[in-house]
Amino acid sequence: MPNIKSAEKRVELSRAQNAANKAKRSALRTSIKKFDAAVAAGDKEAASACYADAVRKVDKAAGQNLIHKNNAARKKSSLTKALNGMN
């Protein structure tokens, strides 16, 4: 338990940031799962709409240091491959 007022404030801020990051990471994973579901269903229109949303969220997550930039590049590459592989 922190004894100093500034340390208490940092604990509160840290908890708030942790919750925000967790929510953003969860939203990122959800958008990728929606894209994967659209690809599995074979719905090209829904997949392309979900693709745009997922790539946008991946880029934002990389920009906010939620995920590493190489991880973001790998995710986007795999999403693009899945979309282009649809017939």
Secondary structure as UniProt FT lines:
FT   HELIX           5..41
FT   HELIX           44..63
FT   TURN            64..65
FT   HELIX           69..84
//
